[in-house]
Amino acid sequence: MRKPSPSDMDEIDLKIIEELKNNCKISYKNLGEKVQMSTPTVYERTKKLEERGIIQGYQASINYAQLGYTIHALILVKVDNYTIGIPKFLDKIKEVHNFWIVSGEFSYVVEVYTQDIDELNALVDRLYHRIGRTTLMLILDGTKKSSLL
């Protein structure tokens, strides 16, 4: 089976994706009104987008600072010693929000939220001793990413 491409979608599919990206809790009735389709039709279109793997899930946007995690950072990690199970190790760390295996000088980009600088320092130290050298980037302010659609 071939992978779907943007050319396999029409303008309505793109509008559905954009509306769901902006509000994943929108009802099918309201979604249908926004894209000018009936509720059953927009429901079927959405289900097809899910089945094709274009829509992979629905998520809430969380304000971690309101939960007490005031430090948001990216940690670039360079593997100095080959260690088996690094992804599983990162998965188990509660402060790790996301991580990516990347090419280039570094092996991993790790996104973390911590309650304070001491917790961040302890985490960086833990990563350094287990995996390798680190470079820390504090996120000072965020902007909304632009849409590809």
Backbone bond lengths (Angstrom), bond angles and torsions (degrees), N, CA, C in turn:
res aa  C-N    CA-C-N  psi(-1)  N-CA   C-N-CA  omega(-1)  CA-C   N-CA-C  phi
1 M - - - 1.442 - - 1.528 109.24 -
2 R 1.299 117.63 131.63 1.452 120.44 -179.26 1.521 110.52 -82.08
3 K 1.322 113.46 151.96 1.462 119.69 -179.93 1.519 109.50 -73.16
4 P 1.348 116.34 146.70 1.462 118.44 176.35 1.526 110.38 -69.54
5 S 1.295 116.09 147.02 1.456 120.85 175.94 1.521 107.78 -121.29
6 P 1.327 116.42 163.83 1.463 118.02 178.15 1.519 113.24 -54.91
7 S 1.327 117.02 -27.59 1.461 119.52 179.87 1.525 111.73 -71.37
8 D 1.356 117.86 -16.49 1.458 121.14 177.24 1.524 111.99 -79.12
9 M 1.322 115.87 -6.38 1.453 120.37 -177.67 1.519 109.76 -111.16
10 D 1.322 114.64 148.38 1.452 117.89 175.38 1.529 109.42 -102.32
11 E 1.301 115.94 -177.83 1.465 122.04 -176.71 1.531 111.69 -61.05
12 I 1.325 117.24 -33.65 1.474 121.13 179.57 1.528 109.80 -65.80
13 D 1.336 117.57 -44.95 1.468 120.47 177.57 1.525 110.80 -57.52
14 L 1.317 116.53 -43.83 1.461 120.79 179.86 1.530 111.39 -64.28
15 K 1.336 116.68 -38.65 1.467 120.23 177.55 1.527 110.76 -66.60
16 I 1.324 117.59 -40.48 1.466 121.69 177.96 1.525 109.56 -60.55
17 I 1.318 116.76 -46.90 1.464 121.42 179.62 1.526 110.28 -59.90
18 E 1.308 117.05 -46.11 1.467 121.25 -178.89 1.527 111.00 -62.65
19 E 1.311 117.82 -43.85 1.469 120.99 179.88 1.529 110.79 -64.87
20 L 1.322 117.44 -42.05 1.468 120.24 179.08 1.520 111.61 -68.41
21 K 1.322 116.68 -32.92 1.460 120.38 177.08 1.528 110.39 -65.58
22 N 1.328 116.53 -37.97 1.460 121.56 -179.72 1.524 112.66 -76.83
23 N 1.329 117.42 -30.48 1.468 121.31 -178.62 1.526 108.68 -153.58
24 C 1.330 115.66 94.40 1.467 119.18 -176.92 1.530 112.40 -72.72
25 K 1.329 118.30 -9.18 1.459 121.79 179.69 1.527 113.03 -97.52
26 I 1.325 117.25 4.48 1.455 120.76 -178.82 1.532 109.63 -61.25
27 S 1.306 116.61 140.41 1.467 120.39 178.40 1.529 109.01 -75.27
28 Y 1.328 115.73 156.87 1.464 118.96 177.53 1.522 110.47 -62.96
29 K 1.326 116.91 -32.34 1.467 120.84 177.94 1.529 109.74 -62.25
30 N 1.340 116.59 -50.90 1.467 119.85 179.88 1.524 112.18 -67.26
31 L 1.322 116.39 -36.90 1.461 120.09 177.08 1.525 110.07 -61.68
32 G 1.334 115.78 -44.12 1.463 120.25 177.89 1.519 112.17 -59.36
33 E 1.336 116.29 -41.37 1.466 120.16 178.28 1.525 111.07 -63.11
34 K 1.326 116.72 -40.78 1.476 120.46 -178.04 1.531 112.06 -66.96
35 V 1.342 116.82 -33.83 1.472 119.50 -178.75 1.530 112.06 -103.60
36 Q 1.332 115.31 7.60 1.471 122.99 176.46 1.526 112.68 58.92
37 M 1.361 114.22 52.15 1.470 121.29 176.29 1.517 108.41 -137.70
38 S 1.314 116.25 161.69 1.460 120.27 176.80 1.529 109.85 -71.04
39 T 1.321 115.71 157.49 1.459 120.82 -179.89 1.528 112.02 -58.57
40 P 1.351 119.62 -48.14 1.469 118.62 179.54 1.535 113.39 -62.11
41 T 1.326 116.52 -36.54 1.461 119.98 -179.51 1.522 111.35 -67.97
42 V 1.340 116.66 -44.52 1.465 119.52 -179.81 1.529 110.07 -68.08
43 Y 1.321 117.24 -32.65 1.473 120.83 175.56 1.535 109.81 -61.96
44 E 1.323 117.24 -47.86 1.473 121.47 -179.99 1.525 111.25 -63.20
45 R 1.311 116.94 -42.05 1.466 120.33 178.58 1.532 110.70 -61.55
46 T 1.327 116.13 -43.62 1.464 120.53 -179.96 1.518 110.39 -63.69
47 K 1.311 117.59 -44.58 1.472 121.28 179.28 1.526 110.69 -61.16
48 K 1.315 117.74 -39.27 1.470 120.45 177.89 1.524 111.14 -65.42
49 L 1.331 117.09 -38.66 1.468 120.50 176.68 1.528 110.38 -64.07
50 E 1.325 116.68 -36.49 1.473 120.64 176.26 1.531 110.64 -67.61
51 E 1.327 117.34 -46.00 1.465 121.60 -178.96 1.526 111.85 -62.20
52 R 1.315 117.08 -33.75 1.464 121.37 179.28 1.529 111.83 -79.02
53 G 1.327 117.27 -6.56 1.454 120.52 179.02 1.517 113.95 82.52
54 I 1.315 117.12 9.27 1.461 120.36 178.43 1.529 109.12 -75.46
55 I 1.322 117.10 -46.90 1.459 121.78 170.76 1.514 106.12 -94.10
56 Q 1.321 116.39 115.97 1.464 121.03 -174.75 1.519 113.06 -102.03
57 G 1.305 117.88 -11.68 1.455 120.08 179.38 1.511 110.46 168.83
58 Y 1.316 114.69 176.21 1.456 122.45 -179.00 1.525 107.57 -126.05
59 Q 1.329 116.23 133.03 1.454 120.00 -173.95 1.515 111.32 -135.70
60 A 1.321 114.49 152.24 1.457 121.13 172.75 1.521 108.56 -93.35
61 S 1.306 116.84 149.02 1.457 122.02 175.07 1.526 107.09 -92.31
62 I 1.320 116.69 121.40 1.459 122.17 -173.12 1.526 110.35 -105.78
63 N 1.314 116.66 136.50 1.462 122.31 173.20 1.526 106.46 -93.39
64 Y 1.321 116.70 96.46 1.464 121.61 -175.75 1.521 112.49 -66.96
65 A 1.317 118.10 -28.42 1.468 120.43 177.85 1.530 110.16 -62.44
66 Q 1.326 117.07 -36.23 1.465 120.74 178.07 1.528 111.91 -67.37
67 L 1.320 116.95 -19.71 1.463 121.72 177.28 1.529 111.77 -93.51
68 G 1.317 116.38 3.40 1.461 120.50 178.12 1.518 115.01 98.06
69 Y 1.327 117.41 1.50 1.466 121.60 178.81 1.530 107.82 -97.88
70 T 1.325 115.93 85.60 1.459 121.19 -171.59 1.523 113.61 -86.25
71 I 1.325 117.58 -14.49 1.463 121.29 179.47 1.526 108.68 -102.59
72 H 1.329 116.58 124.48 1.467 123.23 177.34 1.526 105.68 -121.82
73 A 1.321 116.35 126.05 1.465 119.31 -175.29 1.515 111.50 -146.21
74 L 1.315 114.30 159.98 1.465 122.74 168.90 1.513 106.90 -113.24
75 I 1.316 115.66 135.15 1.460 120.61 177.63 1.522 107.31 -118.95
76 L 1.321 116.11 120.07 1.457 121.21 174.67 1.519 106.78 -88.62
77 V 1.334 117.09 127.54 1.459 121.08 -176.18 1.523 109.49 -120.20
78 K 1.322 115.68 129.21 1.461 122.24 176.55 1.522 107.76 -107.92
79 V 1.319 116.97 122.19 1.461 121.28 -178.57 1.523 108.69 -73.78
80 D 1.335 116.27 114.79 1.460 121.26 178.42 1.521 111.56 -90.49
81 N 1.309 115.49 -37.54 1.464 120.99 178.67 1.519 107.76 -123.57
82 Y 1.326 115.85 129.53 1.457 118.95 -179.31 1.526 109.16 -59.71
83 T 1.305 115.13 123.19 1.456 121.86 -179.84 1.515 108.33 -129.09
84 I 1.302 116.73 127.63 1.459 121.27 177.70 1.521 108.82 -77.89
85 G 1.304 116.67 141.68 1.455 121.08 172.62 1.514 116.14 85.34
86 I 1.320 118.25 23.54 1.464 119.95 -179.87 1.533 111.41 -60.94
87 P 1.344 119.91 -45.83 1.474 118.09 178.34 1.541 113.00 -58.23
88 K 1.313 117.54 -41.30 1.468 119.81 178.01 1.523 110.49 -64.94
89 F 1.324 117.03 -39.64 1.461 122.10 177.10 1.533 110.21 -59.65
90 L 1.344 117.13 -47.15 1.455 120.96 -179.70 1.527 111.88 -65.83
91 D 1.321 116.25 -37.42 1.471 120.78 178.44 1.523 112.54 -58.88
92 K 1.300 117.34 -31.73 1.466 121.74 -175.42 1.532 113.58 -83.30
93 I 1.313 118.05 -10.04 1.466 121.30 -178.22 1.529 108.57 -85.81
94 K 1.325 116.23 118.77 1.471 120.40 -173.88 1.524 113.35 -62.80
95 E 1.328 118.04 -29.47 1.460 120.80 -178.69 1.527 112.87 -76.00
96 V 1.332 117.41 -17.34 1.468 121.11 -178.34 1.525 109.04 -78.37
97 H 1.326 114.84 118.91 1.465 121.35 -179.61 1.534 110.81 -90.51
98 N 1.313 115.97 -45.76 1.471 123.77 179.06 1.515 108.09 -147.70
99 F 1.318 115.58 157.28 1.457 118.99 168.33 1.515 108.99 -151.49
100 W 1.319 113.76 153.85 1.455 120.72 -179.15 1.519 109.15 -132.50
101 I 1.311 116.73 139.19 1.459 122.44 170.68 1.529 105.21 -86.77
102 V 1.328 116.48 125.27 1.460 120.34 -172.01 1.522 111.33 -127.80
103 S 1.312 115.08 164.16 1.463 120.10 175.80 1.523 108.83 -96.15
104 G 1.297 115.87 167.17 1.449 120.34 178.55 1.521 111.64 105.59
105 E 1.311 115.96 -155.69 1.454 121.65 -175.66 1.528 112.54 -64.99
106 F 1.306 116.89 -33.94 1.463 121.21 -179.07 1.518 110.25 -103.46
107 S 1.311 115.99 157.13 1.463 121.59 -178.26 1.526 112.61 -98.67
108 Y 1.325 116.09 -31.80 1.462 121.42 -177.00 1.525 110.12 -137.32
109 V 1.325 114.63 145.93 1.453 122.40 165.68 1.519 105.04 -114.91
110 V 1.330 115.91 122.41 1.460 121.50 -174.78 1.525 108.22 -117.73
111 E 1.324 116.22 121.82 1.461 121.84 176.69 1.517 108.04 -95.07
112 V 1.335 116.46 127.54 1.459 120.45 -176.29 1.528 111.38 -132.21
113 Y 1.318 114.86 153.78 1.462 123.70 170.44 1.522 106.13 -125.77
114 T 1.334 116.89 129.45 1.459 120.91 176.43 1.526 109.46 -131.19
115 Q 1.323 115.08 162.75 1.456 119.90 -178.28 1.525 112.26 -78.68
116 D 1.318 116.85 -29.30 1.455 119.33 -179.52 1.529 109.85 -158.53
117 I 1.315 114.94 176.21 1.465 120.92 -175.53 1.526 111.30 -67.30
118 D 1.336 118.04 -33.26 1.468 120.63 178.76 1.531 110.99 -63.90
119 E 1.312 116.00 -40.93 1.466 120.15 177.63 1.528 110.50 -65.39
120 L 1.337 116.35 -38.60 1.466 120.83 177.29 1.526 110.60 -64.42
121 N 1.326 117.13 -45.15 1.461 120.77 178.62 1.528 111.49 -59.73
122 A 1.320 116.80 -42.85 1.467 120.70 179.25 1.527 110.75 -63.59
123 L 1.322 116.68 -38.76 1.463 120.80 178.82 1.526 111.05 -66.63
124 V 1.322 117.58 -45.58 1.465 121.20 179.06 1.523 109.81 -60.74
125 D 1.315 116.59 -42.35 1.464 121.14 178.29 1.538 110.88 -61.73
126 R 1.320 116.00 -41.97 1.476 121.18 178.97 1.529 110.66 -62.63
127 L 1.333 117.00 -44.44 1.469 121.19 178.83 1.522 110.99 -64.61
128 Y 1.328 116.69 -41.30 1.458 121.07 -179.63 1.532 110.68 -61.24
129 H 1.311 116.81 -46.66 1.467 120.01 -177.26 1.526 112.94 -71.83
130 R 1.323 117.76 -29.01 1.468 120.44 -177.73 1.532 112.39 -89.41
131 I 1.338 115.83 -38.90 1.472 118.54 -171.26 1.528 112.37 -113.99
132 G 1.326 117.40 -56.05 1.464 119.22 -176.21 1.512 112.10 163.11
133 R 1.306 114.69 -163.49 1.461 121.52 -176.45 1.521 111.77 -62.27
134 T 1.322 114.96 148.58 1.458 120.66 -178.51 1.521 110.84 -129.95
135 T 1.301 115.10 153.11 1.452 123.35 169.29 1.516 106.21 -129.03
136 L 1.313 116.25 128.56 1.451 121.79 -174.40 1.520 110.56 -104.36
137 M 1.333 116.08 135.78 1.460 122.15 174.22 1.519 107.84 -128.24
138 L 1.326 117.09 113.84 1.460 121.43 175.19 1.521 108.61 -78.50
139 I 1.313 116.19 136.41 1.462 120.60 176.43 1.520 106.51 -91.53
140 L 1.322 116.24 115.40 1.457 121.66 -175.91 1.517 112.25 -87.75
141 D 1.320 116.62 -34.58 1.454 121.01 -178.69 1.517 107.86 -156.19
142 G 1.299 117.03 146.99 1.457 120.78 -179.54 1.514 110.94 -113.71
143 T 1.298 115.12 151.95 1.456 120.99 173.14 1.503 107.61 -125.46
144 K 1.283 115.80 154.54 1.458 120.50 178.77 1.521 108.63 -71.95
145 K 1.318 115.85 132.76 1.460 118.09 178.62 1.516 110.30 -72.79
146 S 1.297 114.68 148.64 1.449 119.42 -179.41 1.520 109.73 -81.45
147 S 1.282 115.41 157.81 1.447 121.75 -178.08 1.520 110.97 -87.89
148 L 1.319 114.81 146.75 1.467 119.75 173.84 1.520 110.76 -80.38
149 L 1.309 115.93 -15.84 1.459 120.04 -175.73 1.497 111.95 -89.10
